[in-house]
Amino acid sequence: MKKNLAVLSFILGAALSAVQAQLPTSITFDEFGHGTWAPGAPPPGPAVLVGALGPDPSGPLGVILPVLIYTIPGPSLVQGDILIYEGTNILSDVVRIWQGNKVIFYSDREQAGDTDPADSGLPLGLQANNLSVFETGVEGNNSATYTAFASMPGWDGNPAGTTYQIISDVPEPAVFPLAGIGCGLAFALRQRRSRA
């Protein structure tokens, strides 16, 4: 009886350790086509994600312009839309989880000169499976974090969840560091010419 109890305790302890070691899948991406994917349990390690502009695969729900599309490796993702709001009532971005593990990043067009690949405008319609999240941070450097569980948009079947870090605005480089780099380059060129 003691042997059976010891074996059962060992098996339960190993199973509990395995569950505790499971971390959420982590997916991070931005409006410029840069991202990473890391499964919840090693191996493998994080993979680099590269978004690409292409025709909207979601058809009549999408937009006519090319859209920024990521393809996420790993298990199938639950389809749906993640609606991202600035403040409490301004819909600024939609992240669509689509067939074939495609993630489409739509962003509103704030100005005529927007150059972010995701700035194709918001989609024409929404999927029935959708939910809202809110951005945090200041304008020009904000993002939204969302963790999907069973049947929620973007869930990959990981019991610990699938966490998305959606970077809405990538901070512009500061003016003074750029000016310093420019001055340094000008000085280096001047030194090189004076030696010649």
Backbone as a ProteinNet text record, in pm:
[ID]
protein_1_A
[PRIMARY]
MKKNLAVLSFILGAALSAVQAQLPTSITFDEFGHGTWAPGAPPPGPAVLVGALGPDPSGPLGVILPVLIYTIPGPSLVQGDILIYEGTNILSDVVRIWQGNKVIFYSDREQAGDTDPADSGLPLGLQANNLSVFETGVEGNNSATYTAFASMPGWDGNPAGTTYQIISDVPEPAVFPLAGIGCGLAFALRQRRSRA
[TERTIARY]
82.2	0	87.3	195.4	284.3	352.7	391.9	455.1	359.4	235.3	135.2	110.4	102.9	82.8	202.3	321.6	442.1	445.4	411.6	409.6	303.7	185.5	77.8	118	182.2	229.6	331.2	422	523.2	457.6	362.7	294.3	216.6	143.4	68.2	161.6	274	371.3	431.3	464.5	520.1	417.9	292.6	187	164.9	163.9	145.9	262.2	384.8	501.8	492	445.8	432.3	329.6	217.2	114	166.6	237.7	290.7	398.6	473.1	578.3	520.8	396.8	333.7	309.8	360.4	340	245.6	185.4	103.2	189	128.5	192.8	201.8	312.2	331.1	347.9	260.9	265.8	271	373.4	391	406.5	339	357.9	319	367.8	339.6	286.8	261	205.7	306.6	432.7	536.9	578.1	513.5	544.5	649.6	678.7	777.6	706	750.2	688.3	765.7	715.7	774.1	661.5	691.8	600.2	681.6	632.9	699.9	594.8	613.6	517.7	523.9	420.5	413.3	505.3	558	649.4	766.7	890.2	1004.9	1011.9	1091.1	1136	1024.8	1032.7	1144.4	1140.5	1239.3	1245.1	1160.1	1167.9	1088.8	1124.9	1024.5	1044.4	1013.1	1084.9	1060.6	941	850.6	737.5	761.8	732	744.4	611.1	548	422.5	449.8	354.7	369.7	238.6	250.6	131.6	78	-53.6	-115.6	-264.1	-331.7	-476.8	-544.9	-652.8	-723.4	-787.9	-743	-800.6	-942.4	-987.5	-1120.3	-1232	-1199.5	-1301.1	-1389.5	-1522.9	-1614.3	-1612.9	-1559.6	-1548.6	-1430.7	-1335	-1210	-1213.7	-1097.8	-1083.7	-1029.2	-1039.3	-992.6	-841.2	-784.8	-640.4	-562.3	-434.8	-352.8	-350.2	-341.5	-340.4	-214.1	-179.6	-64.4	-107.7	-41.2	-78.9	41	18.7	116.3	64.9	154.3	116.6	181.7	98.7	146.4	173	294.2	321.2	247.1	247.9	190.5	48.3	-20.1	-154.9	-253.2	-367	-470.8	-520.8	-543.1	-596	-746.8	-818.9	-963	-985.8	-1073.7	-1103.1	-1182.5	-1162.3	-1237.1	-1165.6	-1226.5	-1171	-1143.1	-1026.9	-989.6	-1000.5	-1094.2	-1119.3	-1039	-955.3	-866.6	-912.4	-942.8	-994.9	-892	-887.9	-813	-910.5	-868	-960.2	-1073.5	-1196.2	-1308.8	-1398.7	-1386.5	-1485.4	-1433.7	-1303.9	-1252.3	-1187.3	-1251.4	-1196.2	-1080.8	-958.5	-841.9	-778.1	-792.4	-730.1	-821.3	-809.6	-875.7	-771.7	-757.2	-670	-762.3	-756.2	-844.2	-766.5	-815.5	-759.8	-840.8	-774.1	-843.5	-795.1	-856.9	-824.1	-676.3	-622.5	-482.2	-384.7	-428.2	-344.2	-295.9	-377.9	-347	-395.7	-311.6	-349	-338.6	-452	-458.4	-464.7	-375	-368.8	-423.8	-541.7	-603	-583.9	-551.5	-539.1	-604.1	-664.5	-727.6	-622	-662.5	-572.1	-587.6	-489.3	-499.4	-468.4	-371	-329.5	-304.3	-303.2	-278.4	-139	-42.7	95.3	132.2	32.8	63.4	140.9	246.8	327.2	334.7	264.5	264.2	193.9	252.4	187	46.7	18.7	-114.2	-220.5	-181.5	-277.1	-357.7	-433.6	-518.1	-661.7	-689.8	-825.8	-887.8	-1001.3	-1069.5	-1152.9	-1177.1	-1251.2	-1396.4	-1458.4	-1596.5	-1696.5	-1661.7	-1750.4	-1669.8	-1738.5	-1672.4	-1720.4	-1635.2	-1674.3	-1762	-1847.5	-1937.1	-1858.5	-1745.9	-1662.4	-1566.4	-1601.9	-1514.2	-1520.8	-1420.8	-1417.4	-1334.5	-1348.6	-1281.8	-1171.4	-1060.8	-952.5	-915.8	-842.2	-809.6	-658.8	-615.9	-473.6	-428.7	-302.1	-239.6	-116.8	-72.7	43.1	0	98.4	72.3	69.6	3	-4.6	136.9	159.3	292.3	371.3	324.9	391.6	288.2	193.1	89.4	69.9	5.5	-14.4	-132.6	-171.9	-277.6	-229.2	-262.1	-228	-358.1	-361.3	-483.3	-444	-511.3	-487.2	-614.2	-602.1	-714.6	-715.6	-835.9	-858.5	-963.2	-1008.5	-1097.5	-1205	-1214	-1311.7	-1298.4	-1202	-1180.4	-1094.2	-1110.3	-1030.5	-880.5	-812.9	-668.6	-618.4	-706.4	-659.6	-601.2	-485.4	-417.6	-429.7	-516.9	-536	-449.7	-357.5	-271.6	-357.1	-358.6	-441.6	-400.2	-274.9	-230.2	-267.9	-324	-367.9	-272.1	-317.1	-239.1	-237.4	-122.2	-112.3	-62.1	-132.9	-98.2	-52.6	61.8	107.5	99.1	1.8	-25.2	23.3	131.5	193.4	132.9	57.5	-19.2	63.9	142.5	228	369.7	461.3	603	660	729.1	778.5	875.2	859.4	951.2	1083.4	1196.2	1322	1321.5	1381.5	1385.7	1470.2	1435.3	1503.9	1649.4	1676.9	1814.4	1909.5	1873	1963.6	1988	1883.9	1903.4	1997.2	1979.9	2068.8	2212.2	2228.9	2362.5	2426.9	2347.9	2399.8	2440.4	2355.2	2386.3	2512.7	2529.4	2651	2774.3	2758.7	2870.5	2913.7	2817.8	2849.4	2916.3	2864.3	2923.7	3067.8	3091	3225.5	3319.3	3271.3	3353.3	3388	3291.2	3318	3419.1	3406.5	3498.3	3640.9	3652.8	3784.5	3845	3762.1	3811.7	3860.9	3787.1	3827.3	3954.8	3970	4089.2	4214.7	4200.2	4317.4	4358.2	4263.9	4294.2	4369.5
-119	0	126.5	123.5	238.9	262.7	151.8	165.7	229	182.7	237.5	385.4	421	560.2	645.9	594.1	667.5	688.1	582.4	592.7	693.8	687.7	781.3	924.3	944.8	1078.3	1131.1	1042.7	1082.8	1123.7	1043.4	1072.3	1203.5	1222.6	1347	1467.1	1451.5	1560.9	1596.9	1495.7	1520.8	1589.7	1544.8	1606	1750.6	1777.5	1914	2002.4	1949.9	2027.5	2059.9	1962.8	1986.2	2094.7	2093.3	2195.2	2331.4	2336.2	2463.1	2517	2427.6	2472.5	2530.9	2495	2546.5	2695.9	2772.6	2917	2952	3071.2	3110.6	3120.8	3088.6	3118.4	3270.2	3322.6	3467.4	3509.5	3600.9	3653.1	3804.8	3863.2	4008.6	4055.3	4163.8	4221.2	4367.6	4439.7	4582.3	4617.4	4747.4	4797	4799.1	4767.8	4773.5	4635.5	4528.6	4395	4321.2	4365.6	4299.9	4228.4	4107.4	4036.8	3914.2	3848.9	3724.3	3631.6	3502.5	3400	3306.8	3278.7	3185.2	3090.3	2960	2863.3	2862	2808.2	2808.3	2712.3	2613.6	2517.8	2493.9	2495.7	2472.6	2326.1	2289.8	2376.9	2396.9	2470.1	2552.6	2689.2	2769.5	2904.1	2999	3128.2	3226.9	3228.2	3248.4	3260.8	3404	3453.3	3587.5	3581.5	3677.3	3690.1	3810.1	3794.5	3905.9	3919.8	4033.9	4060	4104.9	4079.7	4117.9	4178.1	4274.8	4333.1	4238.8	4223.5	4138.5	4164.5	4100.1	4115.6	4060.5	4125.1	4085.2	3947.6	3844.9	3711.4	3698.6	3796.5	3784.6	3833.1	3864.1	3895.6	4013.7	3995.8	4108.7	4172	4102.4	4162.8	4258.6	4245.6	4320.8	4453.1	4492	4617	4587.1	4684.8	4667.7	4683.5	4772	4797.9	4676.5	4666.1	4559.8	4576.8	4465.7	4466.9	4399.1	4428.4	4366.9	4232	4124.1	3988.6	3916.8	3858.3	3770.5	3627.8	3530.6	3390.1	3334.5	3283.5	3236.9	3086.4	3041.9	2897.2	2832	2702	2632.3	2586.3	2550.7	2497.1	2599.3	2549	2635.5	2736	2857.4	2965	2974.9	3008.6	3031.4	3161.2	3157.1	3276.2	3377.6	3505.2	3612.6	3744.7	3850.3	3986.2	4041	4104.9	4175.2	4323.3	4392.8	4534.7	4614.9	4705.2	4781.7	4927.3	4975.3	5110.9	5202.8	5327.9	5435.7	5499.1	5522.5	5578	5480	5531	5443.3	5419	5502.2	5487.1	5504.7	5514.1	5533.1	5403.4	5336.3	5214.5	5253.8	5211.7	5253.5	5139	5014.9	4900.4	4778.5	4689.3	4559.4	4454.8	4353.2	4240.1	4122.4	4074.6	3965.9	3835.4	3736	3601.7	3528.3	3483.7	3428	3286.2	3223	3085.9	3071.3	2952.3	2924.4	2998.6	3033.5	3105.8	3239.9	3303.3	3438.3	3537.6	3635.7	3745.2	3872.4	3940.1	4061.7	4180.3	4276.5	4395.4	4514.1	4560.3	4679.5	4796.4	4911.4	5030.5	5147.2	5237	5353.3	5441.9	5515.1	5607.1	5742.8	5779.7	5903	6026.3	6014.8	6129.5	6082.9	6177.2	6143.3	6084.7	6122.3	6078.1	5952.2	5879.5	5757.3	5658.8	5603.2	5507.3	5370.3	5350.8	5219.8	5121	5003.4	4906.3	4865.9	4873.9	4834.7	4940.4	5060.9	5171	5161.2	5052.3	5030.6	5072.6	5117.1	5149	5031.1	5055.7	4952.2	4864.4	4738	4646.9	4690.4	4640.8	4675.7	4604.2	4487.8	4412.4	4339.9	4284.7	4213.1	4068.9	3980.8	3843.1	3836.7	3736.4	3721.7	3702.5	3629.6	3606.7	3725.2	3823.6	3940.1	3989.2	4063.8	4125.6	4252.1	4334.5	4464.5	4465.5	4533.5	4560.4	4707.2	4759.2	4901	4922.1	5023.4	5058.2	5120	5100.1	5169	5241.3	5343.7	5420.6	5550.8	5633.5	5764.6	5754.7	5849.7	5851.5	5851.7	5767.3	5752.2	5639.2	5586.7	5475.2	5398.3	5334.8	5263.9	5123.6	5040.5	4900.6	4844.8	4724.2	4653.8	4512	4460.8	4323.7	4247.7	4125.4	4045.5	3898.7	3826.1	3682	3606.7	3517.7	3437.2	3302.2	3258.2	3124.8	3055.9	2939.7	2855.6	2935.9	2916.4	2974.2	3124.7	3189.8	3333	3353.6	3468.1	3492.8	3479.6	3397.9	3383.9	3274.1	3201.1	3095.4	2980.7	2928.9	2820.3	2685.1	2672.7	2547	2531.9	2625.2	2619.1	2642.4	2547.3	2566.5	2688.3	2733.3	2852.6	2981.7	2971.1	3088.1	3125.6	3217.8	3271.2	3422.2	3479.3	3622.1	3698.1	3804.7	3892.4	4027	4074.1	4210.4	4279.4	4366.8	4432.5	4576	4606.7	4739.3	4826.4	4925.3	5008	5121.7	5184.4	5294.2	5265.8	5268.6	5251	5389.9	5412.4	5547.1	5595.7	5723	5787.5	5811	5802.2	5833.9	5980.1	6004.2	6139.7	6230.3	6357.4	6454.7	6473.1	6485.2	6511.6	6396.2	6270.5	6163.1	6159.8	6187.6	6191.1	6303.5	6418.2	6530.8	6496.2	6427.2	6386.3	6290.1	6195.4	6101.9	6176.7	6270.2	6349.9	6430.7	6493.9	6572.6	6482.7	6364.3	6270.3	6225.8	6196.2	6156.7	6270.8	6392.3	6508	6528.4	6514.6	6530.5	6423.7	6297.2	6187.3	6210.6	6256.7	6285.4	6398.1	6499	6613.3	6568.6	6482.3	6432.2	6348.5	6268.6	6182.9	6267	6371.8	6459.3	6536.3	6577.7	6657.2	6571.8	6438.4	6349.9	6320.5	6331.9	6297.1	6405.1
0	0	0	81.4	88	-45.6	-115.8	-247.5	-347.2	-347.8	-440.1	-412.3	-284.9	-246.4	-288.2	-272	-312.2	-463.5	-539.6	-686.8	-729.2	-670.1	-702.8	-669.2	-555.5	-517.1	-617.2	-660.8	-758.9	-891	-938.3	-1065.8	-1056	-945.6	-928.3	-917.7	-848.6	-837.2	-971.3	-1052.6	-1186.1	-1274.5	-1267.9	-1349.2	-1307.4	-1177.2	-1128	-1171.2	-1165.1	-1209.6	-1357.7	-1437.8	-1582.2	-1610.2	-1537.6	-1556.8	-1513.1	-1399.8	-1351.5	-1444.9	-1512.4	-1603.3	-1732.2	-1764.9	-1885.7	-1869.2	-1961.4	-1962.3	-2076	-2073.4	-2187.3	-2314	-2427.3	-2554.1	-2561.8	-2612.1	-2620	-2765.9	-2810.6	-2947.3	-2939.1	-2999.3	-2999.6	-3143.1	-3178.7	-3312.2	-3312.6	-3416.5	-3427.4	-3566.3	-3589	-3714.7	-3828.8	-3801.6	-3904.3	-3955.6	-3907.3	-3955.7	-3876.3	-3752.2	-3667	-3553	-3521.5	-3410.7	-3367.8	-3263.8	-3213.4	-3169.3	-3170.2	-3121	-3033.2	-2911.7	-2821.3	-2765.1	-2786.2	-2732.1	-2579.9	-2518.1	-2373	-2302.6	-2372.6	-2309.3	-2403.4	-2350.4	-2437.7	-2478.7	-2580.1	-2687	-2788.9	-2892.3	-2935.9	-2868.8	-2896.7	-2842.2	-2924.1	-2893.8	-2967.5	-3115.8	-3198	-3342.2	-3383.3	-3481.2	-3533.4	-3628.1	-3614.7	-3705.8	-3795.3	-3922.7	-4016.3	-4087.7	-4070.5	-4139.1	-4281.4	-4370	-4509.9	-4559.4	-4650.3	-4711.2	-4817.9	-4820.4	-4920.4	-4927.3	-5023.8	-5033.9	-4908.7	-4868.5	-4747	-4765.7	-4690.3	-4706.4	-4650.3	-4571.1	-4509.5	-4600.5	-4724.5	-4825.2	-4790.5	-4797.1	-4781.1	-4642.1	-4541.8	-4408.2	-4400.6	-4492.5	-4485.5	-4558.6	-4610.2	-4683.7	-4823.2	-4911.2	-5049	-5058.2	-4978.6	-4982.1	-4932.9	-4966.9	-4905.5	-4753.3	-4682.7	-4536.5	-4484.9	-4360.5	-4295.4	-4237.9	-4284.7	-4245.8	-4184.2	-4067.6	-4002.4	-4013.9	-4023.5	-4015.2	-3888.9	-3798.5	-3668.6	-3676.8	-3638.6	-3637.1	-3521.1	-3518.6	-3404.8	-3428.8	-3320.6	-3330.1	-3388.5	-3435.3	-3493.1	-3391.4	-3438.2	-3354.6	-3374.7	-3267	-3275.1	-3351.6	-3453.3	-3532.7	-3452	-3485.1	-3421.5	-3438.7	-3387.8	-3396.7	-3258.1	-3244	-3121.2	-3153.8	-3088.9	-3113.5	-3011.9	-3060.7	-2972.4	-2971	-2850.5	-2833	-2770.3	-2819.2	-2754.2	-2657.5	-2535.5	-2436.9	-2413.8	-2409.6	-2382.1	-2502.1	-2608.3	-2714.2	-2857.5	-2879.7	-3014.9	-3062.1	-3157	-3213.6	-3305.3	-3269.5	-3348.3	-3425.9	-3377.4	-3442.9	-3430.7	-3528	-3520.4	-3558.1	-3473.8	-3504.1	-3533	-3657.3	-3701	-3705.8	-3633.2	-3640	-3746.9	-3852	-3968.2	-3996.3	-4092.9	-4131	-4163.6	-4134.9	-4166	-4076.3	-3953.5	-3857.3	-3911.1	-3993.6	-4042.5	-3938.6	-3907.3	-3818.7	-3902	-3918.6	-4000	-3905	-3924.4	-3838.6	-3917.4	-3877.3	-3936.8	-3841.1	-3893.4	-3809.9	-3881.9	-3802.4	-3864.4	-3929.4	-4028.7	-4098.2	-4032.4	-3950.1	-3872.7	-3955.9	-4046.6	-4126.6	-4269.6	-4361.8	-4502.4	-4521	-4437.9	-4454.2	-4377.4	-4320	-4245.1	-4332.4	-4276.4	-4352.5	-4285.9	-4174	-4109.8	-4202.8	-4227.6	-4315.6	-4270	-4140.8	-4091.2	-4117.2	-4155.3	-4170.4	-4299.8	-4312	-4429.2	-4402.8	-4281.7	-4241.7	-4168	-4105.9	-4028.7	-4121.8	-4083	-4170.5	-4188.7	-4294.8	-4327	-4237.3	-4185.9	-4097.4	-3991.9	-3892.9	-3784.1	-3779.8	-3728.6	-3705.8	-3580.3	-3573.3	-3457.3	-3328.2	-3334.6	-3217.3	-3205.6	-3122.6	-3104.6	-2961.6	-2923.7	-2791	-2795.3	-2692.5	-2686.9	-2582.9	-2616.8	-2522.2	-2536.5	-2440	-2439.9	-2440	-2516.1	-2522.2	-2390.9	-2360.6	-2248.7	-2303.1	-2232.9	-2275.9	-2338.9	-2370	-2428.3	-2580	-2645.3	-2791.3	-2849.6	-2947.3	-3006.2	-2943.6	-2830.8	-2764.3	-2681.8	-2752.8	-2680	-2735.7	-2654.8	-2692.3	-2613.7	-2651	-2579.3	-2551.7	-2435	-2398.7	-2376.9	-2426.8	-2423.5	-2409.3	-2321.6	-2308.2	-2343.1	-2442.1	-2489.1	-2418.8	-2382.8	-2329.3	-2417	-2378.9	-2460	-2532	-2662.4	-2756.3	-2777.5	-2714.4	-2735.9	-2861.3	-2931.5	-3051.1	-3024.1	-3105.9	-3095.8	-3003.9	-2935.7	-2845.1	-2925.9	-2882.2	-2955.1	-2885.7	-2786.5	-2715.6	-2592.4	-2567.3	-2449.5	-2324.5	-2229.1	-2110	-2027.2	-2041.3	-1968.6	-2041	-2161.9	-2236.8	-2349.3	-2431.6	-2542.4	-2526.1	-2492.4	-2464.1	-2585.5	-2619.2	-2730.6	-2676.1	-2725	-2699.6	-2835.4	-2851.7	-2979.5	-2968.2	-3039	-3029.9	-3138.8	-3093.2	-3183.4	-3242.3	-3161.6	-3208.1	-3164.4	-3259.4	-3228.8	-3205.8	-3093.2	-3065.8	-3173.3	-3207.9	-3301.1	-3228.6	-3298.4	-3233	-3186.2	-3072.1	-3017.3	-3105.6	-3107.6	-3193.2	-3151.8	-3023.2	-2979	-3009.6	-2984.9	-3024.3	-3175.5	-3253.5	-3398.5	-3438.1	-3375.2	-3404.8	-3365.3	-3252.4	-3208.6	-3307.7	-3358.2	-3457.9	-3584.2	-3628.3	-3747.4	-3729.8	-3613.9	-3586.9	-3584	-3522.9	-3517.3	-3656.6	-3742.5	-3880.4	-3956.2	-3939.2	-4007.1	-3960.1	-3829.7	-3775.5	-3832	-3837	-3889.4	-4036.7	-4115.3	-4256.8	-4271.6	-4187.8	-4193.2	-4159.8	-4056.4	-4016.5	-4129	-4192.6	-4299.9	-4417.9	-4451.7	-4564.2	-4532.5	-4405.3	-4371	-4372.1	-4354.1	-4358.1	-4502.3	-4593.5	-4734.3	-4807.3
[MASK]
++++++++++++++++++++++++++++++++++++++++++++++++++++++++++++++++++++++++++++++++++++++++++++++++++++++++++++++++++++++++++++++++++++++++++++++++++++++++++++++++++++++++++++++++++++++++++++++++++++

